[in-house]
Amino acid sequence: MKRIIAAVDFSSVSDAVVVSARAIARAFGARLYLIHVAAPDPDFVGFEAGPRSVRKTRADELREEHRDLQQWASDLREQGLDAEALLVQGPTVETLVERARHLDADLIVLGSHGHGAVYRALVGSVSEGVLRTGECPVLIVPSKEAPESV
């Protein structure tokens, strides 16, 4: 095992995802890629004033996410790991699977938010999508929060 992806979304489960991926990377001497898939930019239709403010807000959010991700990777490097942070935009499942293929990843580590069946039926699940379409093993780290009822 040489390359591991830790998919982080800055939710409460992200810390556990990084801890699990760090332990595996350390055990195998693997390179650890911290990947955050940011939502794609919205398509704008309409008034010019609105989109400019939205674009600025979105750019600020992306800068903050990038800074946080880079800090996480820096902390891991200080712990002796070979870590790299990548912030990419796109549909989450497809982008993670494509990045894993591009990086020739041996493992994807991601979190489960513990949503109930109704949520999964209406919205879907990133972990389920990566499991179905990914080409490498996937480790799903459960959320510590109680699952929602059906």
Buried (B, 14 or more C-beta within 10 A) or exposed (E): BBBBBBBBBEEEBBBBBBEBBBEBBBEBEBBBBBBBBBEEEEEEEEEEEEBEEEEEEBEEEBEEBBEBBBEBBEEBBEEEBBBBBBBEEBBBBEBBBBBBEEBEBBBBBBBBBBBEEEBBEEEEBBBBBBBEEBEBEBBBBEBEEEBEEE
